[in-house]
Every structure is written in structure tokens, then in C-alpha cells.
Amino acid sequence: MDSSTLIGMVSIITAGLTIGLGAIGPALGEGRAVAQAMTAIAQQPDESGTITRTLFVGLAMIESTAIYALVVAMILIFANPFWDHFVRTGG
């Protein structure tokens, strides 16, 4: 196995781990936030508008974490700086 194959393999495995772990955390956080919001709305139906608005802002912040993980995974696969190094050295 040459070094460019090894770099490609490590990049793909790292990208998979990044998006996998980057998706699990926000999913758990979003589920917990929605459950707590539903409980709060059930206890205080008059405040449902405020709770819903705050929930959506929180969900957007949580979702941005997953998007960052996706961007890192895409960079590892499509814009990995080690690829250029091995192409220049003839590997």
C-alpha cells in the first residue's frame, strides 16, 4: 500500500467518523430540546408562542454543529491539502 492510498483511506475514514459523531450529538440535543419544549408548552399553553420561537432559535444553533461537521467531512474528502502534496511529489 503506497502513501497516497493510505492518505485517502485515512481521509475517508476520518470523514465518516466526523459526520457520524457530528450528527449523533445534535440529534440527541434536538430531541431533548423538543421534548422539553413540548413539556413546557403543555404546562403553560399561554406561552406557546414564546417557547416555540425560542425552540426554533435553539434548534438552528444545534443544527449548525451538524453543518460544521459536514463541512469538515467534505473538506477532508474533496479539499484535503495532503492530496496536493502527494500529487506534486509524484506519489
C-alpha positions in Angstrom: 0.0 0.0 0.0 1.5 3.3 -1.1 1.3 6.5 0.9 -1.3 8.2 -1.3 -3.6 5.2 -0.8 -3.1 5.4 2.9 -3.8 9.1 3.0 -7.0 8.5 1.0 -8.1 5.7 3.3 -7.5 7.7 6.5 -9.3 10.8 5.0 -12.3 8.8 4.1 -12.5 7.0 7.5 -12.0 10.3 9.3 -14.7 12.0 7.2 -17.1 9.1 8.1 -16.3 9.4 11.8 -16.7 13.2 11.7 -20.1 13.2 10.1 -21.2 10.2 12.2 -20.3 11.7 15.5 -21.2 15.2 14.3 -24.7 14.0 13.5 -25.3 12.0 16.7 -24.7 14.8 19.1 -27.0 17.4 17.5 -29.7 14.7 17.0 -29.7 13.9 20.7 -29.7 17.6 21.6 -32.6 18.4 19.3 -34.6 15.5 20.6 -34.1 16.7 24.2 -34.9 20.3 23.3 -38.1 19.4 21.5 -39.2 17.2 24.4 -38.5 19.9 27.0 -40.3 22.4 24.8 -43.4 20.1 24.5 -43.4 19.7 28.3 -43.2 23.5 28.8 -46.0 24.1 26.3 -48.2 21.5 28.0 -47.6 23.2 31.3 -48.0 26.8 30.1 -50.1 26.9 26.9 -50.4 30.7 27.0 -46.6 31.0 26.5 -46.5 28.6 23.5 -45.6 31.4 21.0 -42.5 32.4 23.0 -41.5 28.9 23.8 -41.8 27.9 20.1 -39.8 30.9 18.9 -37.1 30.2 21.4 -37.1 26.5 20.5 -36.6 27.3 16.8 -33.6 29.6 17.5 -32.1 26.8 19.7 -32.7 24.2 17.1 -31.0 26.3 14.5 -28.0 26.7 16.8 -27.8 23.0 17.5 -28.2 22.2 13.7 -25.2 24.5 12.9 -23.0 22.0 14.8 -24.0 19.2 12.4 -23.4 21.5 9.4 -19.9 22.3 10.7 -19.2 18.5 10.9 -20.5 18.1 7.4 -18.2 20.9 6.1 -15.2 19.3 7.8 -16.0 15.9 6.3 -16.4 17.5 2.8 -13.0 19.3 3.2 -11.4 16.0 4.2 -12.7 14.3 1.2 -12.6 16.9 -1.6 -10.1 19.6 -0.4 -7.6 17.6 1.6 -4.3 19.5 1.5 -2.3 16.3 1.6 -3.6 15.3 -1.8 -1.8 18.2 -3.5 1.4 17.4 -1.6 1.4 13.8 -2.9 0.4 14.8 -6.4 3.3 17.4 -6.5 5.8 14.8 -5.2 4.7 12.3 -7.8 3.1 9.9 -5.5 
